[in-house]
Amino acid sequence: MLKPLSKQELHNLAMNIVGEDMKAQGFEFLGVNSKIGKDPQFVGLKNKDLHFVIVRSVAYPQDANIYDPVFMQTIKEHALKFEAKAYYAGVGLGHGSDYANPVLKDQEYTMVYKGLQEIV
């Protein structure tokens, strides 16, 4: 029987998607934390600038591009202490043939990912 991915497995999948995107953009990783609730997930360097990235996996019907502004403001304030930029990376994940259904182990998946959103 096929099982849906756990919250941690979904988070890890989102982390892989965002990490690959960051690598393609030329980020150097200084720190990676894939534990749910431990923020930021990525601390990276690009063009000598420090970047903090918060990664969230979301399921239908949630919008992957909408984040909690109060929480993200606290992350931005934390980043500013380190002269870093803060980003949100939301990844919507669903089953390969129907985005409204959960991702199943060893099955194709569908994703909605628009890249890093700078928190301003």
Sequence and secondary structure as in RCSB ss.txt:
>XXXX:A:sequence
MLKPLSKQELHNLAMNIVGEDMKAQGFEFLGVNSKIGKDPQFVGLKNKDLHFVIVRSVAYPQDANIYDPVFMQTI
KEHALKFEAKAYYAGVGLGHGSDYANPVLKDQEYTMVYKGLQEIV
>XXXX:A:secstr
   B  HHHHHHHHHHHHHHHHHHTT EEEEE  STT S SEEEEETTEEEEEEEEEE TTS TT   HHHHHHH
HHHHHHTTEEEEEEEEEEEESS TTS  BTTS EEEE    EE  
